[in-house]
């Protein structure tokens, strides 16, 4: 149940702190006093989005805090632990809206995201706003009523789990099919590119070797002539450097017998002589091997042109990169050929999941069908109690074309207020007052099943009056025996049924109007209900009537 609500700097509220009690609490006040503003502040701590328009003072932050007592029958500890929250009872929800528009949400002083605040809040309290009657026309709401009443959360969660798994697997299957289709569309292109690169017989390092050989072939005559000239200079017929060195060796050898430094010079000269002789021999051999080979030159030129052309086409600068691209094309070709088997496996998995989802959907359908007669009976009984003795309320289940997140059922709520008139869809035939009574009947029926600690009604009595209002008040009072009920009302018949009674008022502070809220004493309640009966100031008859109405509280 809601224990306390604190509001600071929200709309017309400067600061408000209210303690709530168990049972039926009624909230009254003149139109425009701010009853719905308090409801809006409560909605903030239940995850509703907000903007800077909620700030009464644009220079200060807005703070809304609510304390909720968790009934002993409910175990919230696993849910708190799963989301990294400290568990405590009562649990504190707080929202802060800064002047810069930044929103922060807290549960037990731990920052949380709005979806989590909304998820937990919906387990603690249900808010029925003035526009909630429109939900009656929603297929999803109608289906939820059946599941709330039947307590189908476990089987519904099982269905949703396999349904999500099916959707994920179908998405994977469809994505793979798209990839396969694209791969097949690209297969001819990839095959052509691969074949061209593969035919080129690419070898790492080949380009550098061919470029070096091309340089030699392009200068073969110059190389052959140069090497011959070097050989002639070292050991030629006309002049021989080696012959001169041999003469120098003979002189040094002769001197070394009586001039010691000559021996060292001789050893050094011997070493140089061997090196120069080797150079001469190598030049002679290379000169003999170097030939002008037009056919080899043509082959190398064509081969390099092929490599350069491929590099330019694929925007790379080396054979190694071409090899990488060739292998990539090969992988794509192989992948395209393997898609068929992968698609077949996924198709089988999707088929199995569809059967599982279908089985769960059938189980859920049967569970819904089994509780519909009891829902119809209870709601019809409430409608009779609310002054509609000839009302007909029926629920039809229609199958959907495909699986949905809620199964394969679509609920249709059918209603007729008059005897002998065929029941039709609620949103087509029910008036505003009839919608209010229908919604109260439905909320009364599902309240126990949902096991909510608290429910808030914002003028659910819209469109009714007189004896029907008395009966509606009795129903609300009966609901409050097993849950906290907070009802914003404009009818004295309902206000008199409350265990606690708050009055919302607007006061003029001289600067701007402000909304306040106070708990009424018994005497104040008499005056408030009398004003609701006859206007302000109340007549003596209205006061007497108010006392009589409050005396029936029991």
Helices and strands as residue ranges (DSSP letters): E 2-10, E 13-19, E 24-28, H 35-44, G 52-54, E 62-68, H 77-82, E 91-97, E 103-107, E 110-112, H 114-121, E 125-128, G 132-137, H 139-150, H 153-199, H 206-218, H 220-235, H 241-255, H 260-289, H 294-314, H 319-385, E 392-404, E 407-416, E 424-425, H 426-429, H 432-450, E 454-458, H 466-479, E 484-488, H 492-495, E 500-508, E 513-519, H 522-534, H 540-551
